[in-house]
Amino acid sequence: MITHRARAALLAASLLLTGCGGGAAAIPDHRAAGPAATPAAPGPPTPGAAARTVPRQLPGLGPKTRAAVPAAARQVVVVTGRGPDSPLSEVVLYHRTGTGWQPGPAWPAHNALRGWTDHHLAGDLRSPVGVFGLSDAGGRLPDPGTRLPYDRSSGGFTAPGTGFEGEPLAGSFDYVIAIDYNRKPGTSPLDWTRPLGAGRGGGIWIHVDHGGPTHGCVSIAERHMRELLLALDPARHPVVVMGDRASLAR
């Protein structure tokens, strides 16, 4: 029988190889955007401004990508990478309104060290391109009040070791949102089920950023993680659309 402590240790080791365990490793090439202001959580547009500011289509997405967004989705997190091999990206949460898509603030983010891929494999240090559900959350810290199912496990969400430049990864998994890539939706982010097989990786999350590239996840500042957790609503069928700019434009 595997104890809870042993299971947490195995999970941490697995994540280091396949997904979020890389956390936010700093890299001296500081191409990352500077600190962003902390605007209010995104909400509905003000009367009279919608026609001027709300795009009818999600910006930056080409016909193939738009077609992959479920018709029921009323919240879309768009992660736009700077380039196919870049670890730098930007995150915007869009809410669908009666007139179009209301954007929230743009948050600087990191993705995998080597950029993006259409065919993610365990250990390739690339983030998967695609459209995926956002159905479950969790973290080492208490639930901040999200409407997503939230699994708090102080052991399971402990980020071990150091990042690519030797910095500690403590706190990377204080808050996480599971990206439904090669996982079973409706389960804890810690669930090990891999429908595509272990070789296709897994454990791809949105989690707390520590200033550099990840092993496969998307990372944003802790204050923005809290805002995102509070904004996402399962009743609005949230999804993430993620990839480099050129891939998303297809």
C-alpha positions in Angstrom: 0.0 0.0 0.0 1.5 3.4 -1.0 1.2 5.9 1.8 0.1 9.5 1.1 3.6 10.8 1.7 5.0 8.3 -0.8 2.4 9.1 -3.3 3.2 12.8 -3.0 6.9 12.1 -3.5 6.2 10.0 -6.6 4.0 12.7 -8.0 6.7 15.4 -7.5 9.3 13.2 -9.3 6.8 12.5 -12.1 6.1 16.2 -12.6 9.7 17.0 -12.8 9.9 14.7 -15.9 6.6 15.4 -17.6 5.1 18.7 -16.9 4.9 21.3 -14.2 7.7 20.1 -12.0 10.0 22.4 -13.9 8.1 25.3 -12.4 9.4 28.7 -13.1 13.1 28.6 -13.7 14.8 31.9 -14.2 17.0 32.4 -17.3 19.5 35.3 -17.5 18.2 36.3 -20.9 15.6 38.7 -19.5 13.3 38.9 -22.5 10.3 38.7 -20.2 8.0 41.6 -19.9 8.3 43.7 -16.8 6.0 43.7 -13.8 2.4 44.3 -14.7 0.0 46.5 -12.9 -2.8 44.7 -11.0 -6.1 45.7 -12.6 -9.5 44.7 -11.3 -10.7 41.2 -12.3 -12.3 41.2 -15.8 -16.0 41.8 -15.9 -18.8 42.8 -18.3 -18.3 45.9 -20.4 -19.7 49.2 -19.4 -22.9 50.3 -21.2 -22.1 52.3 -24.4 -18.5 51.1 -24.6 -19.2 47.5 -25.8 -19.5 48.4 -29.5 -16.1 50.2 -29.4 -14.1 47.7 -27.3 -15.5 44.2 -27.5 -14.3 42.2 -30.5 -16.8 39.9 -32.1 -14.2 37.2 -32.6 -11.4 36.2 -30.3 -8.4 38.2 -31.5 -5.4 36.4 -33.0 -7.2 33.2 -33.7 -7.4 31.8 -37.2 -10.4 29.8 -38.5 -8.9 26.4 -37.5 -8.3 27.5 -33.9 -11.6 29.2 -33.6 -13.4 26.1 -34.8 -11.8 24.1 -32.0 -13.3 26.4 -29.3 -16.5 24.7 -28.0 -19.7 26.6 -28.8 -20.6 26.4 -25.2 -17.5 28.2 -24.0 -18.2 31.6 -22.5 -14.8 32.0 -20.9 -11.6 31.6 -22.9 -8.1 32.0 -21.5 -5.9 32.8 -24.5 -2.2 32.1 -24.0 -0.2 33.6 -26.9 3.5 32.7 -27.2 6.0 35.1 -28.7 7.4 32.4 -31.0 7.5 28.7 -31.6 10.8 28.4 -29.6 10.2 31.1 -27.1 9.4 30.6 -23.4 7.6 34.0 -23.2 3.9 34.4 -23.6 0.9 36.6 -22.7 -2.3 35.5 -21.0 -5.7 37.2 -21.5 -9.1 36.0 -20.1 -12.0 36.7 -22.4 -15.7 36.7 -21.3 -18.3 36.2 -24.0 -21.0 38.8 -23.9 -24.1 39.5 -26.1 -22.0 41.6 -28.4 -18.7 39.8 -28.5 -15.7 38.9 -26.4 -14.8 41.1 -23.5 -11.0 41.0 -22.8 -9.5 41.2 -19.4 -6.0 42.6 -18.7 -3.0 41.1 -20.5 -0.7 39.3 -18.0 2.9 38.4 -18.8 3.6 34.7 -18.6 6.0 31.9 -19.2 5.6 28.6 -21.1 8.0 25.8 -21.6 11.8 26.4 -22.0 11.8 25.3 -25.7 8.5 26.9 -26.7 5.6 25.0 -28.3 4.7 21.8 -30.1 1.7 20.3 -31.8 2.8 16.8 -30.6 3.8 17.1 -26.9 6.0 14.3 -25.5 7.1 13.7 -22.0 10.4 15.6 -21.4 10.5 17.6 -24.6 10.4 20.9 -22.7 7.7 22.3 -25.0 4.1 23.3 -24.1 1.3 21.6 -26.1 -0.6 23.7 -28.7 -4.3 23.4 -28.7 -7.7 24.1 -27.0 -8.2 22.4 -23.7 -10.8 22.4 -20.9 -10.2 24.0 -17.5 -12.2 21.9 -15.1 -10.2 21.5 -11.9 -7.9 23.4 -9.6 -5.9 22.9 -6.4 -2.8 24.0 -4.6 -0.8 24.1 -1.4 -2.6 27.1 -0.1 -6.3 27.2 0.9 -9.0 27.6 -1.7 -9.2 31.4 -2.4 -12.9 31.1 -3.3 -12.8 29.6 -6.8 -15.9 28.0 -8.2 -13.8 25.3 -9.8 -13.4 22.0 -7.7 -10.3 22.7 -5.6 -8.0 20.1 -4.1 -5.8 21.3 -1.3 -2.9 19.0 -0.6 0.1 20.5 1.2 2.2 17.5 0.3 1.1 16.8 -3.3 1.5 20.4 -4.4 5.0 20.9 -2.9 7.3 22.0 -5.6 10.7 20.3 -5.0 14.2 21.2 -6.1 15.4 24.0 -8.2 14.7 25.5 -11.6 16.9 25.8 -14.7 19.1 28.4 -13.2 19.3 26.8 -9.7 16.7 29.0 -8.0 14.3 27.3 -5.5 10.8 26.4 -6.9 9.0 26.7 -3.6 5.6 28.2 -4.1 5.2 27.3 -7.7 2.2 25.1 -6.9 0.6 27.3 -4.3 -2.2 27.7 -6.8 -2.7 25.5 -9.9 -5.4 25.1 -12.6 -5.2 21.8 -14.4 -5.1 22.1 -18.2 -7.1 19.2 -19.6 -4.3 17.9 -21.8 -3.8 14.1 -21.5 -5.7 13.9 -18.2 -9.2 12.9 -17.0 -11.4 16.0 -16.4 -13.3 16.1 -13.2 -10.4 14.8 -11.1 -7.7 16.4 -8.9 -4.8 18.0 -10.8 -2.8 15.3 -8.9 -4.6 12.4 -10.7 -2.2 10.4 -12.8 -4.6 9.1 -15.4 -3.0 9.6 -18.9 -5.5 8.7 -21.6 -2.9 9.2 -24.4 -0.3 7.2 -22.5 2.6 8.3 -20.3 4.8 9.0 -23.3 2.6 12.0 -24.3 3.3 13.8 -21.0 0.9 15.2 -18.6 0.6 17.4 -15.5 0.3 20.5 -17.6 -1.0 23.3 -15.4 -1.4 27.0 -15.1 0.5 27.8 -12.0 2.5 30.4 -10.0 5.4 32.0 -11.9 8.9 32.4 -10.6 10.4 34.4 -13.3 11.4 31.9 -16.0 10.5 29.0 -18.3 8.6 25.9 -17.2 8.8 22.2 -18.2 5.5 22.4 -20.1 3.1 24.5 -18.1 2.0 28.1 -18.3 2.9 30.3 -15.3 1.7 33.7 -14.2 2.2 35.9 -11.2 0.5 34.7 -7.9 -1.8 37.7 -7.8 -3.0 36.9 -11.3 -3.5 33.2 -10.4 -5.8 34.3 -7.6 -7.7 36.6 -10.0 -8.0 33.8 -12.6 -9.2 31.3 -10.0 -11.8 33.7 -8.7 -13.0 34.6 -12.3 -13.4 31.1 -13.8 -16.9 29.6 -13.6 -17.6 26.0 -14.6 -21.1 27.1 -15.6 -19.5 29.2 -18.4 -17.5 26.2 -19.7 -14.0 27.8 -19.5 -11.2 26.6 -21.9 -7.7 27.6 -22.6 -6.4 28.3 -26.1 -2.7 28.1 -26.1 0.2 28.2 -28.5 2.7 30.5 -30.3 1.2 33.4 -32.3 1.6 31.7 -35.7 0.0 28.4 -34.6 -3.0 30.2 -33.1 -3.5 32.2 -36.3 -4.0 29.1 -38.4 
